[in-house]
Structures are given as structure tokens and as C-alpha cells.
Amino acid sequence: MAEIVYMPKLSDTMTEGVVAEWHKKVGDPVKSGELLAEIETDKATMEFESFYDGVLLHIGVEKGKAVPVNALLAIIGQQGEDISGLLKDGGSAPQPEAAAKADLPAGEAGPAQEENKPAVAPEKEASTPAPAPAPAATTPKPAAQANPTNGRILASPLAKKLAEEKGVDLSFISGTGEGGRITKRDVDHYVPYDAPQRVTGSSATHVESYKDETVSQMRKTIARRLAESKFTAPHFYLTISLDMDNAIAARKAMNSQEGVKISFNDMVIKAVSMALKKHPNVNSSWLGDVIRRNNHVHIGVAVAVDEGLLVPVVRFADTKGLSQIGAEVREYAQKAKDKKLQPADWEGNTFTVSNLGMFGIEQFTAIVNPPDSCIMAVGGINEEPVVKNGQIVVGNVMKVTLSCDHRVVDGATGAAFLQTFKHFMENPVAMLV
């Protein structure tokens, strides 16, 4: 009996998914546990395995298309099985006999599919019933004939999707990834040889131009969640300056040991985690009818990627040493850039740290990252004139700003937490005791 495969919910915040790549086409045999497709969520591109044995009878979502969670993704059954009833009930589109012959679906799953035309060939567009065999309709990518490699092109699913949207032939792009793999960044930076001629023309001194980019699942989720946080959680902000002289000396001493690599951000995470143990009201979440006071300390670390921001979580950070925290953060940062983070890597934070100091930012405010009630924005270390023992000297100063949800944290509570954090950062030895 044929089974419907629905768009899975691969993260707690996922509302829709994009099919980045199909690894099977209609008519291919499929085994349970076999890779069926790659799904782009709001956080990462994840592999999706089949739950059923059989033959792929229908693809309900074209590559590169987005559909809501639980929408019809595909149908798996026995060869020649009648799936017209499932297509009707599931709100899918194309003629069953046409879909069985096509490598790609004739239309998208969803209502109002009566307007779709049946597919006549895998590479033809079904936008008009006219039979005229125009070359442009059958050969949408003439440049593909000039493929200099004459072999399989290694490219990430996102790179393939972006290249298809831009109409770029991947065979002309040099990959910078592992083993020559083409990445999204390679496609973004690719400039065709004939681009200057198209742009300059006879008078190109003042040319208006723009490029519309499709909003990624990640960017949609960032926009929705942060808008909800900013406009529903009453934010207030507390800023404090830290004397970093001792921290700089301690870090230099620690990094002089063979195999040790500690960053100031690692020290911030450790100091935050220890301060949270002393101020559990800051380590809390607003859940509407209740305020959850977390006994464990899971620190979310904001990591910038091309599509936006990911927040992998260092779990039980208060129990870990600086070297262990540093190793985890570096591993998460690489996985985030490679889009290999899994839901378990980014869920469960109780407090978030966002550090832009390495970009030369002296001070900024951050939006609370739900379900946390606070987020700390960390600026860079700057040499400034400070007063020590009644004398003006050059000191190393770092400013941090604590954004608080006033429904959970009051001003005095946040200020007390910052004083404890300041004590640990200005006396790093206290974090080692």
C-alpha cells in the first residue's frame, strides 16, 4: 500500500522547509533508512531518510521550493500502484501517469492545482500548451555544453540551488571547499567573463541596479523570533566597563602552555556561567503563566554565518574548564559554517552571549534570544585612560551590555549579576578555584 511522506519538522522552530536536493527520482527503488532528500530548515540543511520500502511514485515538492511542515513531500509504494486517491486527498497536483514518467514533478503539492498543466518532458517548462519546439524552451542552459571537466561536479546543495536561481553553470566555477567542492560562497563571488561588457555599455558611469535574493528559511525564522522578542518582551539594558589587565595577563600565561588556546570569549562564557550559579533569577525563562528557574547552565554562543545567526549551546558550562569550552565553541563555529549543526546542538540555552569585539565593535545592545530572559553583548578591548591609585594611566577596558526581559529580571537583579561577572573577569584566578 502506498504511503505519503510528509515534510518533516526537523527543528523546534521550523514552520516550512525547502527541498535542497532530491537523491531519488520518480521510479527509483527506495529502502527504509536510505537517503531520500536534503531538507533546508531554518537552521541547517539536513539529510532526510525514507521510513518506507518501495518505489518513489510521486514527488510533491520541486527542488528549491518551500512548503509548510506536514505538507505532502512524496509518495512511496509499489510499482504501478494507483495513487490518484492519495493525490486527491493530499491536495497534490500532476496527472499520475505524467508524474510517473517525469524526473521532476509537474507541479507543487497544494490546493488549486487545477490550473497546472501536465508535464510533457523532464526539462521542458509546462507554462504553455503551444507545441512549437522553440530551442530556448528545451535548452535552458546552453552553457552546460561547455563543461570543461566532463565529469561530476562537486557542489553543496545550497550552491546548486543558488546557481540554478542565478542561471550560472557550475562547471565554470572553481570550488574552494574540501576536494574542490563548490560552496555557496563560490557561487556568490562568481563573476562571468562577459559581465563587464553587459554592465559597462556605452554610458555606465551612473547605472542603477539591484539584486533580489530569496529569503532563506534561517533568515525568516530570525526575523520572526527576534521581532516577537523585541515587541513582546520589555527590554532594558545595563552596561558596565571591565578592567581587562588581569584577564590579558592570565590569558597570555595560559596560552604559553603547549596545546592550550584560550580566547577572551571563552573566559566570558566561563565567567557568565559561574555568575549565573550565584544569580539563578537571571538564569530563567518567561513561559507565560510560570517563570522557569533553571538549575543547569547552558550558554548559547551566537555564531555568524552567511545566511544569518546560529546559537549553538555549551551545556553545563559552569562545570567545564576554559580549554574544554574553547574546543566546543570552535567545533560549533565550524559546524555552523558548514551547516552541519543538529537540533541537539542549538536547543536548550538558558543564557546567550553575543561577542562582536573581534570586529572592532566597542559597545552594542542585543535582542533577547527566547526562551532566555537575558543576553550579554560583548564589545572589544580598547586602550583608554583610566584612574588607578589616583593616577591617570593607560588601561585595557572592555564594555559589556546586558539586555534583560523586565518580566523576569529587575534592574537590581541584573546589576548584581553584572557585578559578580565583573569580579570573575577582573580576577580570572577566581574562576579556577
N, C-alpha and C positions, 0 to 999 in steps of 0.2 A: 504494500500500500504506500502511495506517495506521501511524503512528509514535507511540510512547509518549514523552511529555515527563516527565522525572523532576524532583523537587525538586533544584535545583542547589546545589552547595556554593560559596557566594559569599564566604566568608572562611575563613581557616585554622583558626579555632576553631568554626566553625558546625557544629552537630550536627543541628539541626532548623530549619525555617523556618515562618513564618506568612504566609499569603496576606493581605496588607493590602488588595488591590483587584484585581479582575478587570477587564481592559479589553476583554474579549471574552466573549460568551455562546455557549452551545451553538447551533450552526447558523450562526455568523458565519464568513465567509471570513477566512483568515489568510495573510499573506505572510511569507516569511523576512525577519527583521530588523524586523518590526512588533512594537510593544509588546503583550505578551500579558498580563502581570500585574505587580503590585508585590509584592515579597517582603520581609518584615521579618526581618532577620537579628539576630544578637547585637550588631551594631554600628550598623546603619543600615537604612533602608528603601530598597531598590534596585529599579530597573526591570529587568524580565526580558523579553528579546525572543525571539520564536519562531525556531527554526532551520529550520522546515519551511514549505512552501506547502501549502494545502489548506483544509479546513473543520474548525472545532473541533467534534469529535464527542462529546467527553465531558470533564467537569470532575471531577477526582477529589478535590479538596480545597475545601471551602466557604470563603468569605471569613471571615477571623478565626480559622480553625482552624490548628493546628500539626501538622506531620508531619515525620518524620526525613528527612535528606538521602537522596536516591535513591529516595524513595517516589514512587508514581505521582501526577503532578500533573495531567496532561491527556492526551488522545489527539487527534491531528490526522490527518486522512485525506481521502478523497473522499466527497462527499455520498452517503448511503445505504449506505456500506460497512459490512459486518458486523464489529463489534469485540468480539463476545461472547467470542471466544477470548482476546483481549488482556486483557479484564477478568478472565477466569478466571485467566490466568497471572499477571497483575499484582496479584491479590488485591483488586480493586475491587468496588464494591457494587451500584449500582442496576440495574434492568431496562434494557437498552439502548434499548428503544423509549420508555420513560418518560423516560430521560435526554435523549433527542434532542428531546423536546418541552418540557422544563423549562428555565427560565432559570437555575436553580440546581440543583446536584447533589442527587440523592435521598439520598445517604449518603456517608460518607467512605471513602477507599481504605484497605484493610487487611483482615486476617483476620476471621473470624467475622461476615461481613456477612449471613449467612442471617437474622439477626434483624431487619434493616432492612425497613421496609415501602416499597413503591413510591410515588413521589411522584405526587400527583393534580393539583397545581397549583403554580405557582411560589411563591405566597405562603402556601400552607397548610402547616401542620405535619403530618407524617406519623406522629404519635405514637399514633394510634388508628384502627381501621378503621371506626368508627361513622360513618354517613353524615349525622348530624344537622348541618345547616348553621348552627352557632352563630355569631353575629356576632363574638364575640371571637376565633374561630379564623381568620376571613377578613379581619378588620381589626385587626391587632395594634397599629397606630399611628393611632388616631383623630385625634390632634392634628395629623397631617400635613395634614389638610384645611384647617387654619387658616394655612397658609403665607402670610405677608404679602408675600413677594417675588414669588410666582407665576412664578418663573424658576429658573435653575440655581443651586444653592447651591455656592459655592466653599469647599471644605474639604479639609484634608490627609487622606491615607488613615488615619493614626492617629486623627485627630479623628473621622472617620466610624466607625471601629471602636469607639472608646470611647463615642461617642454611642449606637451600637447596643446595646452592653453595658448602658448605663445606662437605655436606653429614652427617650432625650432627642431631641426633634425639633430638628434643626439649624436649621430656619427661624426659631426663636425666639432664636438665639444671635447676638450681634454679633461679627463677626470682627475681630481686631486685627492679622492678618497683612497681607502686601502685597496691595493691591487689595481689602481686606475679607475676605481668606481666613480661614476659621475654623481655628484651631490646636488642638492637644491641650490647651494651657493654657486656652484659652477654654472648652472643654468641662469641664475640671476645676473652673473657677471659676464655672460657670453655676449659678445658684440659681433654681428655678422660682418663679413668683409665689405659688403656693399652698403652698410649702414651710413657711412659718411655721405655717399652720393645721394641717398634718399633724404638725408636731413639738410644738407647744405643748399643744393639747388642754386638758383640764380641770386636770391637775396635772402640769406638765412641769418642775418645779424640779429633780428628780433623775431623769433618764432615761438608761438605759444604751443605747448604740448603737454600731455599728461598721460598717465597710465592708470587704469582702473584695475585693482587687484581684488580677487575674490576673497572675502573674509574667511579665514580658516576657522575650523572648529575650536581651536585653542583660543583665538582672539575673540570669538563670540562669547565663550564662557568667561574669559577675563572681563569683558565689557559688562556682562550681565551680573556676575558675582560682585565686582567692585562697585558697580552702580548701586546694587542693593545694599552693600555695606555702607557706602558713603551717605546714602539718602535715608537709611533706616536706623543706623547706629549713630547716636550723637557723639561725635568725635571731640576730644580735646587733646592738647599737645603740651608736653613738658620737655624742655631742653636743658641739658646740663653739659658743662665742659669738664674734660678729664685731663689730668696731668699724666702724660704718657712716658715720661722719662724712665721710670722704673720698668714699665712694660717693654720699652725698647731694649733696655739693658738685659732684661730677663730673656726676651726672645733671642737676642744675639747669643747669649750664653747657651741656651737650649739648642739652637741650631748649629753650634760649634761641635756638637756631638755627631759622630758618624751615623748617617742614615736618618737623622732627625730633620724634619721640615715643618716648622710651626709657623702659621700665619697669624696676623693680628685678628683676623676674623675667627680663627679657631679659639683664640683667647677670649673674644667677645662671647662666643657661644658658651664656653665653659663658665664664664662669669655670670652670664644670664641664667644659666641652668641652676647654679648654686644660689643665686639671689632669689629665684622662684621658689626654692625649697623653704626659704625663710619668709617668703611673702606669698602664700598659696592663694590669696584672693586675686592676685594678678594672673595666676595660672588657672584661669576659669573661662567658662563659656556661657553665653546667654542662649537659653533654649526656649524662651517664651514664658512658660509657666514656672520654670525652675532655672536656677543658676547652678551649673555643674562645676564643682571644685575638684580639679584633677590632682590626685596624689602623685601621679607619674609626671615626668617632664620630657616632652617630645618637642624638640626645637625645629621648626620649619626654616629652611635656608633658601631665600629667594635666589634663583639662578636664571640669568637672562639667556634666551635662545632666540633664533631668528624670528620665530612666529610670536614671541611674547615672553611670558614669565612662567617658570615652573618652580614649585616649592617642595623639593624632597625633604624628608624628615629624618633628623638624627634622633633616634629613640633612646630614652633613658640617658640623656646627655649628661646628667649630673653624676652618673656612675662611671663615666668614661674619661680616660686621660686625654691630654691635648693631642698626642700623636694619633690616637685612635679616632678622635673627632676629625682631625685633619685628613686622615686617609679616607674616611667615609665621605666627607664633603667633596674631595677631589674625584672620588669614584662616581658620586651622584652627578657632579657637574659634567663629567664626560658622558655618562649615560643620558643625561638630559639633552646634550647637544647632538647625540646620536639617535635621539628619540627612542631610547630603549628602556626608559623608566616604566615600571609596572605599577598598578594601583597601590600595591602594598608599600611602594616607595614614597608616595606623596600623600597618603591619608593618615589622619590621627594627630596632626600637630596641635600643641596646646599653647604655643607662643611662636612668633615669627621674627626673624632677623633679616633685614634688608640692608646690604652694605654697598654703597656707591663711592666709598672713599677711594678705591683704586682708580676711579675715573676722574679724580680731581674735584669731586663734589665736597664742599666744606660742610654743608648742612642742608637737610631737606626733611619733609614730612611724608609719611607713608600712610596708605589707607589700610585699615584693619582687615586682616585676612581671615574671614569666617572659617571655622567657628571660634577662633581666638577672640579674646577681648582686648589684646594689646599687640602692637608690632613696634619694633625698635628700628629706627632709621639711623644708620651709622655713616658719619662723614669721614673725610680723610684727616691725616695727621699733618698739622701745619706748625711751622715755627712762628711763635708770636712773643711779644714782650709780656712777661708776667712778673708779679711781685713775689719774691721769696726772701724771707728773713729781712724784710724792709728794703730790699734792693730790687731794682728792675733788671731782670736778666732775660735771656732768650730761652723760652721753654717750648716743649712739644705738646701741642694741645689738640685734642680730638673732641668733637661735639657729637652728641647723640640726642635724638629726639624720640620720645615715647608717645605714640598715638594710642589713646585709650577710648574704649567704649564706656561712656559715662553710665550706662545702665548697669554695668558690673563693677567698674573701678572708679573710685572717687579720687579727687585731686591729691589728698593727703596720702592715700594708699599708693598711688603711682609715684609720688615724691619719695616716700620711704623706700620703695623698691629701687629707685634710681640711686639713692644714697648707698644702699648695700652694694649695688652693681659697681658704683664708683670706687668703693673700698676695695673690692676684688681686683678691679683693673689697675688701680694705682698701687696695689700691693700684691703682685702676682704670686708671691710665695704663699699667701693665704689660700690660694686655690689648690695648692699642692699638699696642704696639711690634711 
